[in-house]
Amino acid sequence: MFSKLYATIFSTLDDFKHDQRGVTAIEYAIIGVVISAMVLAVFVTDNQLATALSNAMQTIGSNIAAAENAASS
């Protein structure tokens, strides 16, 4: 299961590396969240993973909202 996920992620990262248009900040954020989730899934036990992911998603949402407000001002 993890080996297939690992292969998929690094295949996708390899595709991004060869993309001449470049990688946007949103794509970097998605990659970071996926890698963080994998690390947390391996090292964190109990319900801490769900709490950590929930907090991360709330932080990302808050940052996006703040950026939208700053851009519209």
Phi and psi in radians as a Rosetta constraint file:
Dihedral C 1 N 2 CA 2 C 2 CIRCULARHARMONIC -1.210 0.35
Dihedral N 2 CA 2 C 2 N 3 CIRCULARHARMONIC -0.587 0.35
Dihedral C 2 N 3 CA 3 C 3 CIRCULARHARMONIC -1.172 0.35
Dihedral N 3 CA 3 C 3 N 4 CIRCULARHARMONIC -0.647 0.35
Dihedral C 3 N 4 CA 4 C 4 CIRCULARHARMONIC -1.174 0.35
Dihedral N 4 CA 4 C 4 N 5 CIRCULARHARMONIC -0.742 0.35
Dihedral C 4 N 5 CA 5 C 5 CIRCULARHARMONIC -1.100 0.35
Dihedral N 5 CA 5 C 5 N 6 CIRCULARHARMONIC -0.756 0.35
Dihedral C 5 N 6 CA 6 C 6 CIRCULARHARMONIC -1.033 0.35
Dihedral N 6 CA 6 C 6 N 7 CIRCULARHARMONIC -0.827 0.35
Dihedral C 6 N 7 CA 7 C 7 CIRCULARHARMONIC -1.112 0.35
Dihedral N 7 CA 7 C 7 N 8 CIRCULARHARMONIC -0.705 0.35
Dihedral C 7 N 8 CA 8 C 8 CIRCULARHARMONIC -1.125 0.35
Dihedral N 8 CA 8 C 8 N 9 CIRCULARHARMONIC -0.786 0.35
Dihedral C 8 N 9 CA 9 C 9 CIRCULARHARMONIC -1.107 0.35
Dihedral N 9 CA 9 C 9 N 10 CIRCULARHARMONIC -0.831 0.35
Dihedral C 9 N 10 CA 10 C 10 CIRCULARHARMONIC -1.282 0.35
Dihedral N 10 CA 10 C 10 N 11 CIRCULARHARMONIC -0.459 0.35
Dihedral C 10 N 11 CA 11 C 11 CIRCULARHARMONIC -1.152 0.35
Dihedral N 11 CA 11 C 11 N 12 CIRCULARHARMONIC -0.741 0.35
Dihedral C 11 N 12 CA 12 C 12 CIRCULARHARMONIC -1.140 0.35
Dihedral N 12 CA 12 C 12 N 13 CIRCULARHARMONIC -0.733 0.35
Dihedral C 12 N 13 CA 13 C 13 CIRCULARHARMONIC -1.100 0.35
Dihedral N 13 CA 13 C 13 N 14 CIRCULARHARMONIC -0.658 0.35
Dihedral C 13 N 14 CA 14 C 14 CIRCULARHARMONIC -1.127 0.35
Dihedral N 14 CA 14 C 14 N 15 CIRCULARHARMONIC -0.692 0.35
Dihedral C 14 N 15 CA 15 C 15 CIRCULARHARMONIC -1.073 0.35
Dihedral N 15 CA 15 C 15 N 16 CIRCULARHARMONIC -0.737 0.35
Dihedral C 15 N 16 CA 16 C 16 CIRCULARHARMONIC -1.105 0.35
Dihedral N 16 CA 16 C 16 N 17 CIRCULARHARMONIC -0.642 0.35
Dihedral C 16 N 17 CA 17 C 17 CIRCULARHARMONIC -1.107 0.35
Dihedral N 17 CA 17 C 17 N 18 CIRCULARHARMONIC -0.610 0.35
Dihedral C 17 N 18 CA 18 C 18 CIRCULARHARMONIC -1.600 0.35
Dihedral N 18 CA 18 C 18 N 19 CIRCULARHARMONIC -0.029 0.35
Dihedral C 18 N 19 CA 19 C 19 CIRCULARHARMONIC -1.325 0.35
Dihedral N 19 CA 19 C 19 N 20 CIRCULARHARMONIC 2.053 0.35
Dihedral C 19 N 20 CA 20 C 20 CIRCULARHARMONIC -1.283 0.35
Dihedral N 20 CA 20 C 20 N 21 CIRCULARHARMONIC -0.309 0.35
Dihedral C 20 N 21 CA 21 C 21 CIRCULARHARMONIC -1.360 0.35
Dihedral N 21 CA 21 C 21 N 22 CIRCULARHARMONIC -0.232 0.35
Dihedral C 21 N 22 CA 22 C 22 CIRCULARHARMONIC 1.586 0.35
Dihedral N 22 CA 22 C 22 N 23 CIRCULARHARMONIC 2.951 0.35
Dihedral C 22 N 23 CA 23 C 23 CIRCULARHARMONIC -1.972 0.35
Dihedral N 23 CA 23 C 23 N 24 CIRCULARHARMONIC 2.305 0.35
Dihedral C 23 N 24 CA 24 C 24 CIRCULARHARMONIC -1.454 0.35
Dihedral N 24 CA 24 C 24 N 25 CIRCULARHARMONIC 2.942 0.35
Dihedral C 24 N 25 CA 25 C 25 CIRCULARHARMONIC -1.094 0.35
Dihedral N 25 CA 25 C 25 N 26 CIRCULARHARMONIC -0.590 0.35
Dihedral C 25 N 26 CA 26 C 26 CIRCULARHARMONIC -1.126 0.35
Dihedral N 26 CA 26 C 26 N 27 CIRCULARHARMONIC -0.729 0.35
Dihedral C 26 N 27 CA 27 C 27 CIRCULARHARMONIC -1.138 0.35
Dihedral N 27 CA 27 C 27 N 28 CIRCULARHARMONIC -0.674 0.35
Dihedral C 27 N 28 CA 28 C 28 CIRCULARHARMONIC -1.083 0.35
Dihedral N 28 CA 28 C 28 N 29 CIRCULARHARMONIC -0.714 0.35
Dihedral C 28 N 29 CA 29 C 29 CIRCULARHARMONIC -1.101 0.35
Dihedral N 29 CA 29 C 29 N 30 CIRCULARHARMONIC -0.744 0.35
Dihedral C 29 N 30 CA 30 C 30 CIRCULARHARMONIC -1.095 0.35
Dihedral N 30 CA 30 C 30 N 31 CIRCULARHARMONIC -0.776 0.35
Dihedral C 30 N 31 CA 31 C 31 CIRCULARHARMONIC -1.073 0.35
Dihedral N 31 CA 31 C 31 N 32 CIRCULARHARMONIC -0.737 0.35
Dihedral C 31 N 32 CA 32 C 32 CIRCULARHARMONIC -1.090 0.35
Dihedral N 32 CA 32 C 32 N 33 CIRCULARHARMONIC -0.710 0.35
Dihedral C 32 N 33 CA 33 C 33 CIRCULARHARMONIC -1.150 0.35
Dihedral N 33 CA 33 C 33 N 34 CIRCULARHARMONIC -0.727 0.35
Dihedral C 33 N 34 CA 34 C 34 CIRCULARHARMONIC -1.113 0.35
Dihedral N 34 CA 34 C 34 N 35 CIRCULARHARMONIC -0.797 0.35
Dihedral C 34 N 35 CA 35 C 35 CIRCULARHARMONIC -1.141 0.35
Dihedral N 35 CA 35 C 35 N 36 CIRCULARHARMONIC -0.716 0.35
Dihedral C 35 N 36 CA 36 C 36 CIRCULARHARMONIC -1.085 0.35
Dihedral N 36 CA 36 C 36 N 37 CIRCULARHARMONIC -0.731 0.35
Dihedral C 36 N 37 CA 37 C 37 CIRCULARHARMONIC -1.106 0.35
Dihedral N 37 CA 37 C 37 N 38 CIRCULARHARMONIC -0.679 0.35
Dihedral C 37 N 38 CA 38 C 38 CIRCULARHARMONIC -1.133 0.35
Dihedral N 38 CA 38 C 38 N 39 CIRCULARHARMONIC -0.777 0.35
Dihedral C 38 N 39 CA 39 C 39 CIRCULARHARMONIC -1.101 0.35
Dihedral N 39 CA 39 C 39 N 40 CIRCULARHARMONIC -0.792 0.35
Dihedral C 39 N 40 CA 40 C 40 CIRCULARHARMONIC -1.103 0.35
Dihedral N 40 CA 40 C 40 N 41 CIRCULARHARMONIC -0.680 0.35
Dihedral C 40 N 41 CA 41 C 41 CIRCULARHARMONIC -1.105 0.35
Dihedral N 41 CA 41 C 41 N 42 CIRCULARHARMONIC -0.558 0.35
Dihedral C 41 N 42 CA 42 C 42 CIRCULARHARMONIC -1.406 0.35
Dihedral N 42 CA 42 C 42 N 43 CIRCULARHARMONIC -0.715 0.35
Dihedral C 42 N 43 CA 43 C 43 CIRCULARHARMONIC -1.804 0.35
Dihedral N 43 CA 43 C 43 N 44 CIRCULARHARMONIC -0.288 0.35
Dihedral C 43 N 44 CA 44 C 44 CIRCULARHARMONIC -1.850 0.35
Dihedral N 44 CA 44 C 44 N 45 CIRCULARHARMONIC 2.411 0.35
Dihedral C 44 N 45 CA 45 C 45 CIRCULARHARMONIC -1.968 0.35
Dihedral N 45 CA 45 C 45 N 46 CIRCULARHARMONIC 3.086 0.35
Dihedral C 45 N 46 CA 46 C 46 CIRCULARHARMONIC 1.067 0.35
Dihedral N 46 CA 46 C 46 N 47 CIRCULARHARMONIC -2.465 0.35
Dihedral C 46 N 47 CA 47 C 47 CIRCULARHARMONIC -1.688 0.35
Dihedral N 47 CA 47 C 47 N 48 CIRCULARHARMONIC 0.176 0.35
Dihedral C 47 N 48 CA 48 C 48 CIRCULARHARMONIC -1.147 0.35
Dihedral N 48 CA 48 C 48 N 49 CIRCULARHARMONIC -0.552 0.35
Dihedral C 48 N 49 CA 49 C 49 CIRCULARHARMONIC -1.098 0.35
Dihedral N 49 CA 49 C 49 N 50 CIRCULARHARMONIC -0.808 0.35
Dihedral C 49 N 50 CA 50 C 50 CIRCULARHARMONIC -1.097 0.35
Dihedral N 50 CA 50 C 50 N 51 CIRCULARHARMONIC -0.718 0.35
Dihedral C 50 N 51 CA 51 C 51 CIRCULARHARMONIC -1.139 0.35
Dihedral N 51 CA 51 C 51 N 52 CIRCULARHARMONIC -0.779 0.35
Dihedral C 51 N 52 CA 52 C 52 CIRCULARHARMONIC -1.114 0.35
Dihedral N 52 CA 52 C 52 N 53 CIRCULARHARMONIC -0.757 0.35
Dihedral C 52 N 53 CA 53 C 53 CIRCULARHARMONIC -1.145 0.35
Dihedral N 53 CA 53 C 53 N 54 CIRCULARHARMONIC -0.687 0.35
Dihedral C 53 N 54 CA 54 C 54 CIRCULARHARMONIC -1.095 0.35
Dihedral N 54 CA 54 C 54 N 55 CIRCULARHARMONIC -0.791 0.35
Dihedral C 54 N 55 CA 55 C 55 CIRCULARHARMONIC -1.098 0.35
Dihedral N 55 CA 55 C 55 N 56 CIRCULARHARMONIC -0.713 0.35
Dihedral C 55 N 56 CA 56 C 56 CIRCULARHARMONIC -1.109 0.35
Dihedral N 56 CA 56 C 56 N 57 CIRCULARHARMONIC -0.738 0.35
Dihedral C 56 N 57 CA 57 C 57 CIRCULARHARMONIC -1.168 0.35
Dihedral N 57 CA 57 C 57 N 58 CIRCULARHARMONIC -0.660 0.35
Dihedral C 57 N 58 CA 58 C 58 CIRCULARHARMONIC -1.137 0.35
Dihedral N 58 CA 58 C 58 N 59 CIRCULARHARMONIC -0.711 0.35
Dihedral C 58 N 59 CA 59 C 59 CIRCULARHARMONIC -1.122 0.35
Dihedral N 59 CA 59 C 59 N 60 CIRCULARHARMONIC -0.764 0.35
Dihedral C 59 N 60 CA 60 C 60 CIRCULARHARMONIC -1.086 0.35
Dihedral N 60 CA 60 C 60 N 61 CIRCULARHARMONIC -0.767 0.35
Dihedral C 60 N 61 CA 61 C 61 CIRCULARHARMONIC -1.083 0.35
Dihedral N 61 CA 61 C 61 N 62 CIRCULARHARMONIC -0.729 0.35
Dihedral C 61 N 62 CA 62 C 62 CIRCULARHARMONIC -1.126 0.35
Dihedral N 62 CA 62 C 62 N 63 CIRCULARHARMONIC -0.727 0.35
Dihedral C 62 N 63 CA 63 C 63 CIRCULARHARMONIC -1.142 0.35
Dihedral N 63 CA 63 C 63 N 64 CIRCULARHARMONIC -0.685 0.35
Dihedral C 63 N 64 CA 64 C 64 CIRCULARHARMONIC -1.150 0.35
Dihedral N 64 CA 64 C 64 N 65 CIRCULARHARMONIC -0.765 0.35
Dihedral C 64 N 65 CA 65 C 65 CIRCULARHARMONIC -1.088 0.35
Dihedral N 65 CA 65 C 65 N 66 CIRCULARHARMONIC -0.717 0.35
Dihedral C 65 N 66 CA 66 C 66 CIRCULARHARMONIC -1.147 0.35
Dihedral N 66 CA 66 C 66 N 67 CIRCULARHARMONIC -0.674 0.35
Dihedral C 66 N 67 CA 67 C 67 CIRCULARHARMONIC -1.172 0.35
Dihedral N 67 CA 67 C 67 N 68 CIRCULARHARMONIC -0.669 0.35
Dihedral C 67 N 68 CA 68 C 68 CIRCULARHARMONIC -1.139 0.35
Dihedral N 68 CA 68 C 68 N 69 CIRCULARHARMONIC -0.728 0.35
Dihedral C 68 N 69 CA 69 C 69 CIRCULARHARMONIC -1.132 0.35
Dihedral N 69 CA 69 C 69 N 70 CIRCULARHARMONIC -0.702 0.35
Dihedral C 69 N 70 CA 70 C 70 CIRCULARHARMONIC -1.177 0.35
Dihedral N 70 CA 70 C 70 N 71 CIRCULARHARMONIC -0.630 0.35
Dihedral C 70 N 71 CA 71 C 71 CIRCULARHARMONIC -1.260 0.35
Dihedral N 71 CA 71 C 71 N 72 CIRCULARHARMONIC -0.566 0.35
Dihedral C 71 N 72 CA 72 C 72 CIRCULARHARMONIC -1.460 0.35
Dihedral N 72 CA 72 C 72 N 73 CIRCULARHARMONIC -0.200 0.35
